[in-house]
Amino acid sequence: MKEEIFGPILPVISYQTIEEAITLINSRDKPLAIYYFGSVWSSNLTRLEKETSSGALVTNESLF
């Protein structure tokens, strides 16, 4: 995943802890979007909002 993907492909990267996910996101170029699947009241979502930067942060949606 070195280049932007423009097509019907949604890369899925699994993680064990939210810290691992945040570290991975921040170690690379700013993503066009982060897709979060989980509770909208979760502290994980709040941490993603505050500790990462992306073009969009989408919650519980993949296509709209």
C-alpha positions as CSV (number, residue, x, y, z in Angstrom):
1,M,0.0,0.0,0.0
2,K,2.5,2.5,-1.2
3,E,0.2,4.4,-3.6
4,E,-3.3,5.7,-3.5
5,I,-6.0,3.2,-4.6
6,F,-8.7,4.5,-6.9
7,G,-11.1,1.6,-7.5
8,P,-13.5,-0.9,-5.8
9,I,-10.9,-2.0,-3.3
10,L,-11.1,-1.3,0.4
11,P,-7.9,-2.4,2.2
12,V,-8.6,-3.8,5.7
13,I,-5.8,-3.7,8.3
14,S,-6.5,-5.6,11.5
15,Y,-5.0,-4.6,14.9
16,Q,-5.0,-5.8,18.5
17,T,-5.1,-2.5,20.3
18,I,-6.2,1.0,19.5
19,E,-2.6,2.2,20.2
20,E,-1.3,-0.2,17.5
21,A,-3.8,1.2,15.0
22,I,-3.0,4.9,15.8
23,T,0.7,4.2,15.5
24,L,0.2,2.5,12.1
25,I,-1.9,5.4,10.8
26,N,0.5,8.1,12.1
27,S,3.6,6.3,10.7
28,R,2.4,6.6,7.1
29,D,1.3,9.4,4.8
30,K,-2.1,11.0,5.7
31,P,-4.8,8.7,4.5
32,L,-7.7,9.9,2.4
33,A,-10.1,8.2,4.8
34,I,-10.2,6.1,8.0
35,Y,-13.2,3.7,8.3
36,Y,-14.1,3.0,11.9
37,F,-16.5,0.2,12.7
38,G,-17.7,0.2,16.3
39,S,-19.8,2.1,18.8
40,V,-20.1,5.8,18.2
41,W,-19.8,6.4,21.9
42,S,-16.5,4.4,22.1
43,S,-13.3,5.9,23.5
44,N,-11.6,4.3,20.5
45,L,-13.4,6.6,18.1
46,T,-12.7,9.6,20.3
47,R,-8.9,8.7,20.3
48,L,-8.9,8.3,16.5
49,E,-10.5,11.7,16.1
50,K,-8.0,13.4,18.4
51,E,-4.8,11.5,17.7
52,T,-4.9,11.0,13.9
53,S,-5.4,13.1,10.8
54,S,-7.1,12.0,7.6
55,G,-9.2,13.4,4.8
56,A,-12.3,11.8,6.4
57,L,-13.1,9.7,9.4
58,V,-16.1,7.6,8.6
59,T,-18.0,5.6,11.3
60,N,-19.9,2.4,10.5
61,E,-20.1,3.1,6.8
62,S,-18.1,1.8,3.8
63,L,-20.2,3.0,0.9
64,F,-22.4,6.0,0.8
